[in-house]
Amino acid sequence: MPTLVYGGRSSIVPWRAMRWVHEQVPGSEFMLLGRKVGVHGSFLNPDP
């Protein structure tokens, strides 16, 4: 099943924890957005 683990550097969830989750899910993709990107619905905001 395609899985994308994503988040922003300014999220309350540490990005290293997001990366760890990505490493636990075989075949997943990991996307880390910048500090200036909003974290609520961050996929809707362009990465500066």
Residue, then its C-alpha position, 0 to 999 in steps of 0.5 A: m500500500p503506498t504510504l507517505v510520511y510527511g511533516g514540517r520542521s516546525s511541527i510539534v512532532p519531532w522530524r526524527a520521529m517522523r523519519w523513524v515511522h517512515e523507516q518502519v513502513p516498508g516502501s514508504e516515502f518521507m517528505l520533510l517540509g521547511r520551518k516556514v510551512g504551516v503544519h496544519g494541512s502543510f501539504l497545501n502550502p508551498d515549501p518556501 
